[in-house]
Amino acid sequence: MKRLLFPIVVLSTAVSAFAQSGPCDRACLNKLVDSYLAAVVAHDPTRVPIAPDAKFVENTKPMKPGDGLWKTASEVPTTFRIYVPDPVAGQVGFIGMMKDDGKPVELALRLKVRNGRITEMEHLIARGFNGAGSERSLANLQTPRPGLLAAVPPAERVPREQMLKIGLSYYDALVNGDGDAAPFADDCMRHENGMQTTGNPPPKTPGLGTMQAMGCRDQMFTRTFSYIKRIEPRRVETADVDTGLVFGFSQFRHPMTEKTFKIVGVPGVEKIDLNIMPFDFPSAHIYKIQGGKIHEIEALGVSVPYNSPT
């Protein structure tokens, strides 16, 4: 991926003082997210220590700091905030609900820090929460599920490198239709753009709702995700051992050359017809890992043209 470099204006005295501080620990990284988002809402990049050659991407498009969400953000995240600080990688992942031009949006954010300055900024923004049927999504985006925020007991923590591998394994489970490719816990629950997509109440009659009632593991075996042919890139580089959270960005590729997909093991459903145009789906995921298994998944994604740059 070719990254573009843009100059940044001179930092303020307060920001310069931050930039001269030592390594950024967990608390520092979380605080930096809050300071960064406050600067975004204030439409002022000089409020945070952005490096002169920093890279900024929003919904896969390279931009200048100060453009995109920087121009239109109107309220910082309040009650829905999930932080994934990783001092080892010198970066922090975040998913939260905020307002853009007065409308609710879900933001996935990644910041990378070197020598006290932000060197990389990445936004992925899901919009459209004002339309019909968005009430259920918004209801799930008021406060994070408790399991996502709870500290993992030391005896159930997993080494950072193993956490990253577990996060990556989720994409293999999707592409291969293999619920055993990732270590899903029996209570695994997935939300996508606020919608609960596993563990729903079973429908009264067999049908597509049966798959939405399944758990994370069993749902994979139905091949309901067969339309996802490739997931590239798969960037899972951020993990917080204390909370068991792993953060990653990826880009789902959907060529849609097939319009009918066979479904396995779902009473009343033999196939799904998807007569839609090809598209990509850049996505962000947070995985809760405890005892070596995935218990919670919080995801968001946006549609972009097929084979878009990453």
The 8 nearest C-alpha neighbors of each residue, nearest first, counted from 0:
[[1, 2, 309, 308, 3, 232, 59, 61],
 [2, 0, 3, 309, 308, 61, 4, 54],
 [3, 1, 0, 4, 54, 61, 55, 56],
 [2, 4, 61, 54, 1, 5, 62, 55],
 [5, 3, 52, 54, 53, 2, 6, 63],
 [4, 6, 52, 63, 7, 3, 53, 51],
 [7, 5, 51, 52, 8, 4, 53, 63],
 [8, 6, 51, 5, 9, 50, 49, 52],
 [7, 9, 10, 6, 45, 51, 44, 49],
 [10, 8, 7, 11, 45, 51, 15, 12],
 [11, 9, 45, 14, 15, 8, 12, 48],
 [10, 12, 14, 13, 15, 45, 9, 46],
 [13, 11, 15, 14, 16, 10, 17, 9],
 [14, 12, 16, 15, 11, 17, 10, 46],
 [13, 15, 17, 11, 48, 16, 12, 47],
 [16, 14, 18, 12, 17, 13, 10, 11],
 [15, 17, 13, 14, 19, 18, 12, 20],
 [18, 16, 14, 20, 15, 19, 115, 13],
 [17, 19, 115, 15, 116, 16, 20, 48],
 [18, 20, 16, 17, 115, 15, 21, 114],
 [19, 21, 17, 18, 115, 16, 22, 114],
 [22, 20, 23, 19, 115, 114, 18, 17],
 [23, 21, 24, 20, 115, 114, 86, 89],
 [22, 24, 27, 28, 86, 21, 25, 89],
 [25, 23, 27, 86, 26, 28, 22, 85],
 [26, 24, 28, 84, 27, 86, 29, 85],
 [27, 25, 29, 28, 24, 30, 23, 84],
 [26, 28, 30, 24, 23, 25, 29, 31],
 [29, 27, 31, 25, 30, 26, 84, 23],
 [30, 28, 32, 26, 31, 27, 25, 84],
 [31, 29, 27, 33, 32, 28, 26, 34],
 [30, 32, 28, 34, 29, 33, 35, 27],
 [33, 31, 35, 29, 30, 34, 36, 28],
 [32, 34, 30, 36, 31, 35, 37, 29],
 [35, 33, 31, 37, 32, 36, 38, 30],
 [36, 34, 32, 38, 37, 33, 31, 47],
 [35, 37, 39, 38, 33, 34, 32, 75],
 [36, 38, 34, 40, 39, 35, 41, 33],
 [37, 39, 41, 35, 36, 43, 40, 46],
 [40, 38, 69, 36, 42, 41, 37, 35],
 [39, 41, 72, 37, 42, 73, 38, 74],
 [40, 42, 38, 43, 39, 37, 69, 72],
 [43, 41, 39, 69, 40, 70, 38, 65],
 [42, 44, 38, 41, 45, 46, 39, 65],
 [45, 43, 46, 65, 38, 47, 64, 42],
 [46, 44, 47, 43, 10, 11, 8, 48],
 [47, 45, 44, 38, 43, 14, 48, 11],
 [46, 48, 45, 14, 49, 35, 44, 38],
 [49, 47, 116, 14, 18, 117, 50, 10],
 [48, 50, 117, 116, 47, 53, 118, 51],
 [49, 51, 53, 116, 118, 52, 117, 48],
 [52, 50, 7, 6, 53, 49, 5, 8],
 [51, 53, 4, 50, 5, 6, 54, 118],
 [54, 52, 118, 50, 119, 51, 4, 49],
 [53, 55, 119, 4, 120, 118, 3, 52],
 [54, 56, 120, 62, 121, 61, 119, 64],
 [55, 57, 61, 121, 60, 62, 59, 122],
 [58, 56, 122, 60, 59, 123, 121, 61],
 [57, 59, 123, 60, 122, 124, 56, 281],
 [58, 60, 57, 309, 56, 61, 308, 123],
 [61, 59, 56, 57, 58, 62, 308, 309],
 [62, 60, 56, 55, 57, 3, 59, 2],
 [63, 61, 55, 56, 60, 66, 64, 57],
 [62, 64, 66, 65, 5, 55, 61, 54],
 [65, 63, 66, 55, 44, 62, 69, 7],
 [64, 66, 69, 63, 44, 70, 42, 43],
 [67, 65, 69, 64, 63, 70, 68, 62],
 [66, 68, 69, 70, 65, 57, 71, 62],
 [69, 67, 71, 70, 72, 66, 39, 99],
 [68, 70, 39, 65, 42, 66, 67, 71],
 [71, 69, 68, 66, 42, 67, 72, 65],
 [70, 72, 68, 100, 99, 69, 73, 67],
 [73, 71, 99, 40, 68, 100, 69, 98],
 [72, 74, 99, 98, 40, 100, 101, 71],
 [75, 73, 98, 97, 40, 72, 76, 99],
 [74, 76, 97, 36, 77, 37, 40, 98],
 [77, 75, 97, 96, 95, 79, 80, 78],
 [76, 78, 79, 75, 80, 97, 96, 95],
 [77, 79, 142, 141, 80, 76, 96, 143],
 [80, 78, 142, 95, 141, 96, 143, 77],
 [79, 81, 95, 94, 78, 76, 82, 143],
 [82, 80, 94, 93, 95, 83, 79, 143],
 [81, 83, 93, 92, 84, 29, 80, 94],
 [82, 84, 92, 91, 239, 93, 244, 238],
 [85, 83, 91, 25, 239, 28, 82, 92],
 [84, 86, 87, 239, 238, 90, 88, 91],
 [85, 87, 89, 24, 88, 25, 23, 84],
 [88, 86, 85, 89, 90, 237, 24, 238],
 [89, 87, 90, 86, 85, 237, 236, 111],
 [90, 88, 86, 112, 87, 111, 85, 113],
 [91, 89, 111, 88, 110, 85, 112, 86],
 [90, 92, 84, 110, 83, 85, 109, 28],
 [93, 91, 109, 83, 108, 246, 82, 84],
 [92, 94, 82, 108, 81, 107, 83, 109],
 [95, 93, 107, 81, 106, 80, 108, 82],
 [94, 96, 80, 79, 106, 105, 76, 81],
 [95, 97, 105, 76, 79, 104, 106, 103],
 [98, 96, 76, 75, 104, 74, 103, 105],
 [97, 99, 103, 74, 102, 101, 73, 104],
 [98, 100, 72, 73, 102, 101, 71, 103],
 [101, 99, 71, 73, 102, 72, 98, 74],
 [100, 102, 99, 98, 73, 103, 74, 72],
 [101, 103, 98, 99, 100, 104, 129, 128],
 [104, 102, 98, 97, 128, 99, 96, 101],
 [105, 103, 126, 97, 98, 125, 96, 106],
 [104, 106, 96, 125, 124, 95, 97, 126],
 [107, 105, 124, 95, 94, 123, 96, 108],
 [106, 108, 94, 123, 93, 122, 283, 124],
 [109, 107, 122, 93, 121, 92, 106, 94],
 [108, 110, 92, 121, 91, 120, 93, 111],
 [111, 109, 120, 90, 91, 119, 112, 121],
 [110, 112, 90, 119, 118, 117, 89, 91],
 [113, 111, 117, 116, 89, 118, 90, 115],
 [112, 114, 115, 116, 117, 118, 89, 111],
 [115, 113, 116, 112, 18, 22, 21, 19],
 [114, 116, 18, 113, 19, 20, 112, 17],
 [117, 115, 48, 18, 112, 50, 49, 113],
 [116, 118, 112, 49, 50, 111, 119, 48],
 [117, 119, 53, 50, 111, 112, 116, 54],
 [120, 118, 54, 111, 53, 110, 117, 55],
 [121, 119, 55, 110, 109, 54, 56, 111],
 [120, 122, 56, 109, 108, 55, 57, 110],
 [123, 121, 57, 108, 107, 58, 56, 124],
 [122, 124, 58, 107, 106, 57, 108, 125],
 [123, 125, 106, 105, 122, 126, 107, 58],
 [126, 124, 105, 104, 301, 300, 106, 299],
 [125, 127, 104, 128, 124, 105, 103, 301],
 [128, 126, 129, 130, 125, 104, 133, 103],
 [129, 127, 133, 130, 126, 103, 104, 137],
 [128, 130, 127, 133, 131, 102, 103, 134],
 [131, 129, 128, 133, 127, 132, 134, 126],
 [130, 132, 133, 129, 134, 128, 127, 135],
 [131, 133, 134, 130, 135, 136, 128, 129],
 [132, 134, 136, 128, 135, 131, 130, 137],
 [135, 133, 137, 136, 132, 138, 131, 128],
 [136, 134, 138, 137, 133, 139, 194, 132],
 [137, 135, 193, 194, 133, 139, 138, 134],
 [136, 138, 140, 134, 139, 135, 133, 193],
 [137, 139, 135, 136, 140, 141, 134, 193],
 [140, 138, 193, 137, 136, 141, 135, 194],
 [141, 139, 137, 138, 142, 193, 79, 136],
 [140, 142, 79, 139, 138, 78, 137, 143],
 [141, 143, 79, 78, 140, 144, 139, 80],
 [144, 142, 79, 145, 147, 140, 80, 141],
 [143, 145, 146, 147, 142, 148, 139, 295],
 [146, 144, 147, 148, 143, 149, 142, 150],
 [145, 147, 149, 148, 144, 295, 287, 294],
 [146, 148, 145, 144, 149, 287, 143, 295],
 [147, 149, 145, 146, 150, 242, 81, 144],
 [150, 148, 146, 147, 242, 145, 151, 243],
 [149, 151, 242, 241, 152, 148, 243, 146],
 [150, 152, 242, 241, 156, 243, 153, 149],
 [153, 151, 155, 154, 150, 156, 241, 289],
 [154, 152, 156, 155, 151, 241, 157, 150],
 [153, 155, 152, 156, 290, 151, 157, 289],
 [156, 154, 290, 153, 152, 289, 151, 157],
 [155, 157, 153, 154, 289, 151, 290, 152],
 [156, 158, 291, 162, 159, 161, 155, 240],
 [159, 157, 161, 160, 162, 156, 240, 163],
 [158, 160, 162, 161, 240, 238, 157, 163],
 [161, 159, 163, 162, 158, 164, 157, 238],
 [160, 162, 164, 163, 158, 159, 165, 157],
 [163, 161, 159, 165, 160, 164, 157, 166],
 [162, 164, 166, 160, 161, 165, 235, 167],
 [165, 163, 161, 167, 166, 162, 168, 160],
 [166, 164, 168, 162, 167, 163, 161, 181],
 [167, 165, 163, 164, 168, 169, 162, 245],
 [168, 166, 164, 169, 165, 170, 163, 235],
 [167, 169, 181, 165, 171, 170, 166, 164],
 [170, 168, 172, 167, 181, 171, 166, 173],
 [171, 169, 173, 172, 168, 167, 174, 230],
 [170, 172, 168, 174, 173, 169, 175, 180],
 [173, 171, 177, 180, 169, 170, 175, 176],
 [174, 172, 170, 176, 171, 175, 224, 219],
 [173, 175, 171, 176, 172, 227, 170, 228],
 [174, 176, 177, 172, 173, 171, 225, 180],
 [177, 175, 219, 222, 220, 173, 172, 174],
 [178, 176, 172, 175, 179, 220, 180, 219],
 [177, 179, 216, 219, 180, 172, 220, 217],
 [178, 180, 181, 177, 182, 216, 172, 183],
 [179, 181, 172, 177, 178, 171, 168, 182],
 [180, 182, 168, 179, 169, 183, 172, 178],
 [183, 181, 292, 293, 184, 179, 180, 291],
 [184, 182, 293, 292, 181, 216, 187, 185],
 [183, 185, 187, 292, 186, 294, 293, 182],
 [184, 186, 187, 183, 214, 294, 216, 215],
 [185, 187, 184, 294, 188, 214, 295, 183],
 [188, 186, 294, 184, 295, 185, 215, 183],
 [187, 189, 295, 197, 296, 186, 294, 198],
 [190, 188, 296, 197, 196, 297, 295, 195],
 [189, 191, 195, 297, 194, 193, 196, 298],
 [192, 190, 298, 194, 193, 299, 297, 195],
 [193, 191, 299, 194, 298, 190, 136, 300],
 [192, 194, 136, 191, 139, 190, 140, 137],
 [195, 193, 136, 191, 190, 192, 196, 135],
 [194, 196, 190, 197, 189, 193, 191, 199],
 [195, 197, 211, 189, 190, 194, 191, 198],
 [198, 196, 211, 214, 212, 213, 199, 189],
 [197, 199, 212, 213, 214, 188, 211, 200],
 [198, 200, 212, 197, 211, 201, 195, 196],
 [199, 201, 212, 202, 198, 211, 209, 208],
 [202, 200, 212, 209, 199, 203, 208, 211],
 [203, 201, 204, 208, 209, 200, 205, 206],
 [202, 204, 201, 205, 206, 208, 200, 209],
 [203, 205, 202, 206, 201, 209, 267, 208],
 [206, 204, 267, 266, 209, 202, 203, 207],
 [205, 207, 267, 208, 209, 268, 204, 266],
 [208, 206, 209, 210, 268, 211, 205, 267],
 [207, 209, 211, 206, 210, 202, 212, 201],
 [208, 210, 212, 207, 211, 206, 201, 205],
 [211, 209, 213, 212, 208, 207, 218, 265],
 [210, 212, 197, 208, 196, 209, 213, 199],
 [213, 211, 199, 198, 209, 201, 210, 197],
 [214, 212, 210, 198, 211, 218, 197, 217],
 [213, 215, 198, 197, 217, 216, 218, 187],
 [214, 216, 218, 187, 217, 197, 183, 188],
 [217, 215, 178, 218, 219, 214, 183, 179],
 [218, 216, 219, 220, 214, 215, 178, 213],
 [217, 219, 215, 220, 216, 221, 213, 214],
 [220, 218, 178, 176, 217, 221, 216, 177],
 [219, 221, 176, 222, 217, 177, 218, 178],
 [220, 222, 263, 223, 262, 219, 218, 264],
 [223, 221, 176, 224, 225, 220, 262, 219],
 [222, 224, 221, 225, 262, 219, 218, 260],
 [223, 225, 222, 226, 227, 173, 176, 174],
 [226, 224, 222, 227, 223, 260, 228, 174],
 [225, 227, 224, 228, 253, 255, 260, 257],
 [228, 226, 253, 225, 224, 229, 252, 174],
 [227, 229, 226, 253, 252, 174, 225, 230],
 [230, 228, 252, 227, 251, 231, 174, 253],
 [229, 231, 251, 250, 252, 232, 249, 233],
 [232, 230, 250, 233, 249, 229, 251, 252],
 [231, 233, 249, 250, 234, 230, 309, 248],
 [232, 234, 249, 231, 235, 248, 230, 250],
 [235, 233, 248, 247, 249, 236, 232, 167],
 [234, 236, 247, 237, 163, 246, 233, 167],
 [235, 237, 234, 163, 247, 238, 246, 88],
 [238, 236, 246, 85, 245, 235, 88, 91],
 [237, 239, 245, 85, 244, 240, 159, 246],
 [240, 238, 244, 85, 241, 83, 243, 84],
 [239, 241, 243, 242, 159, 238, 156, 157],
 [242, 240, 239, 243, 150, 151, 156, 244],
 [243, 241, 150, 151, 244, 240, 239, 149],
 [244, 242, 240, 288, 287, 239, 241, 289],
 [243, 245, 287, 239, 242, 286, 238, 83],
 [244, 246, 238, 286, 285, 237, 166, 239],
 [247, 245, 285, 237, 284, 92, 235, 238],
 [246, 248, 235, 284, 234, 283, 236, 285],
 [247, 249, 283, 234, 282, 233, 235, 284],
 [250, 248, 233, 282, 232, 281, 234, 231],
 [249, 251, 281, 231, 230, 280, 232, 282],
 [250, 252, 230, 280, 279, 281, 229, 231],
 [253, 251, 279, 229, 230, 227, 228, 254],
 [252, 254, 227, 278, 255, 277, 279, 228],
 [253, 255, 277, 256, 252, 278, 305, 228],
 [256, 254, 277, 257, 253, 258, 276, 226],
 [257, 255, 254, 258, 277, 253, 276, 226],
 [258, 256, 255, 259, 260, 226, 254, 273],
 [257, 259, 273, 274, 272, 255, 256, 260],
 [260, 258, 272, 271, 257, 273, 270, 261],
 [261, 259, 271, 270, 262, 272, 225, 258],
 [260, 262, 270, 269, 271, 263, 259, 222],
 [261, 263, 270, 269, 221, 222, 223, 260],
 [264, 262, 221, 265, 222, 261, 269, 220],
 [263, 265, 221, 266, 262, 220, 268, 269],
 [264, 266, 268, 263, 267, 221, 262, 209],
 [267, 265, 268, 205, 264, 206, 269, 209],
 [266, 268, 205, 206, 265, 269, 207, 204],
 [269, 267, 265, 266, 206, 270, 262, 207],
 [270, 268, 262, 261, 267, 263, 271, 265],
 [271, 269, 261, 262, 260, 268, 259, 272],
 [270, 272, 260, 259, 273, 261, 262, 269],
 [271, 273, 259, 258, 274, 260, 270, 261],
 [274, 272, 258, 275, 259, 271, 260, 255],
 [273, 275, 258, 272, 276, 259, 255, 257],
 [276, 274, 273, 277, 255, 258, 278, 272],
 [275, 277, 255, 278, 274, 254, 256, 253],
 [278, 276, 254, 255, 305, 253, 275, 279],
 [279, 277, 305, 304, 253, 303, 276, 302],
 [280, 278, 252, 305, 303, 251, 304, 302],
 [279, 281, 302, 251, 301, 250, 300, 282],
 [282, 280, 250, 300, 249, 301, 251, 279],
 [283, 281, 300, 249, 299, 248, 250, 280],
 [282, 284, 248, 299, 298, 247, 300, 107],
 [285, 283, 298, 247, 297, 246, 286, 248],
 [284, 286, 246, 297, 245, 296, 298, 244],
 [287, 285, 296, 245, 244, 295, 288, 293],
 [288, 286, 244, 295, 243, 294, 293, 147],
 [289, 287, 293, 243, 292, 291, 294, 286],
 [290, 288, 291, 292, 155, 156, 243, 151],
 [289, 291, 155, 292, 156, 288, 157, 154],
 [290, 292, 289, 288, 157, 293, 182, 155],
 [293, 291, 182, 288, 184, 183, 289, 290],
 [294, 292, 288, 183, 184, 287, 295, 182],
 [293, 295, 187, 184, 287, 186, 288, 292],
 [296, 294, 287, 188, 187, 286, 293, 189],
 [297, 295, 189, 286, 285, 188, 190, 298],
 [296, 298, 190, 285, 284, 189, 191, 295],
 [299, 297, 284, 191, 283, 190, 192, 296],
 [298, 300, 192, 191, 283, 282, 284, 125],
 [299, 301, 282, 281, 280, 125, 283, 192],
 [300, 302, 280, 125, 281, 303, 282, 299],
 [303, 301, 280, 279, 278, 281, 300, 304],
 [302, 304, 279, 278, 280, 305, 301, 307],
 [305, 303, 278, 307, 279, 306, 302, 277],
 [304, 306, 278, 279, 307, 277, 303, 252],
 [307, 305, 279, 304, 308, 252, 278, 309],
 [306, 308, 305, 304, 309, 303, 279, 59],
 [309, 307, 306, 59, 0, 60, 1, 305],
 [308, 59, 307, 0, 250, 232, 281, 60]]
